[in-house]
Amino acid sequence: GEALLRLVGRVEEGMSGCGFRKEGRVYKAHMTVGRFRVPPRDVDMLSLERLKTGFAAESIVLYESVLDQGGAEYFKAGEFGFGV
């Protein structure tokens, strides 16, 4: 809701102060569960679609993604609680 949009605005303002460009599109909350270059043949994408569900979060973790020839490496940059 509104708290998430305020958080997104604060993060974007802070990052733009560090030299990052602001996103040119409206923020849409999402969570990356998996990523692959070529989809495996044995994954039924329609079945995965049925797994959609709601959840409650107590914190958010910010990761830095560093790409190299072997793929991405992820480093935890910080964790921020929601005070729930």
C-alpha positions as CSV (number, residue, x, y, z in Angstrom):
1,G,0.0,0.0,0.0
2,E,1.0,3.5,0.8
3,A,3.9,2.6,3.1
4,L,5.5,0.6,0.4
5,L,5.2,3.4,-2.1
6,R,6.7,5.8,0.4
7,L,9.6,3.3,0.9
8,V,10.1,3.0,-2.9
9,G,10.2,6.8,-3.2
10,R,12.8,7.1,-0.4
11,V,15.0,4.4,-2.0
12,E,14.7,6.0,-5.4
13,E,15.6,9.4,-4.1
14,G,18.5,8.0,-2.1
15,M,19.8,6.0,-5.1
16,S,19.5,9.0,-7.5
17,G,21.7,11.0,-5.0
18,C,24.3,8.3,-5.5
19,G,24.3,8.7,-9.3
20,F,21.6,6.1,-10.3
21,R,19.0,7.2,-12.8
22,K,15.4,7.2,-11.5
23,E,13.1,4.6,-13.0
24,G,10.9,5.9,-15.8
25,R,8.0,3.7,-15.0
26,V,5.5,3.3,-12.1
27,Y,6.8,0.9,-9.4
28,K,5.1,-2.5,-9.4
29,A,5.8,-4.7,-6.3
30,H,7.3,-8.1,-7.2
31,M,9.4,-10.9,-5.9
32,T,11.8,-12.9,-8.0
33,V,11.5,-16.5,-7.0
34,G,13.8,-17.9,-9.7
35,R,15.6,-16.9,-12.8
36,F,17.0,-18.9,-15.7
37,R,18.5,-18.1,-19.1
38,V,16.7,-20.9,-20.9
39,P,13.5,-22.4,-19.4
40,P,13.9,-26.0,-18.4
41,R,11.9,-28.3,-20.7
42,D,10.3,-30.2,-17.8
43,V,8.7,-27.1,-16.1
44,D,5.0,-26.7,-16.5
45,M,4.6,-22.9,-16.5
46,L,0.8,-23.1,-16.2
47,S,1.1,-25.2,-13.1
48,L,3.5,-22.6,-11.6
49,E,0.9,-19.9,-12.3
50,R,-1.6,-21.7,-10.0
51,L,0.9,-21.3,-7.1
52,K,0.1,-17.6,-6.7
53,T,-0.9,-16.8,-3.2
54,G,-0.7,-14.0,-0.6
55,F,1.7,-13.6,2.2
56,A,2.7,-11.3,5.1
57,A,6.3,-10.0,5.3
58,E,8.0,-8.8,8.5
59,S,11.1,-7.3,6.7
60,I,12.7,-6.7,3.4
61,V,16.2,-7.7,2.4
62,L,18.1,-5.6,-0.2
63,Y,20.6,-7.6,-2.3
64,E,23.2,-6.4,-4.7
65,S,23.5,-8.4,-7.9
66,V,26.9,-8.6,-9.6
67,L,26.9,-10.1,-13.1
68,D,29.8,-11.9,-14.6
69,Q,30.4,-14.6,-17.2
70,G,29.4,-17.4,-14.7
71,G,26.1,-15.7,-13.9
72,A,24.9,-13.5,-11.1
73,E,26.3,-13.3,-7.6
74,Y,24.1,-11.8,-4.8
75,F,25.3,-10.0,-1.7
76,K,23.1,-9.0,1.2
77,A,23.3,-5.2,1.4
78,G,20.9,-4.8,4.4
79,E,17.7,-5.9,6.0
80,F,14.9,-3.5,7.0
81,G,12.1,-4.5,9.4
82,F,8.5,-3.3,9.1
83,G,8.0,-3.1,12.9
84,V,5.1,-5.7,12.7
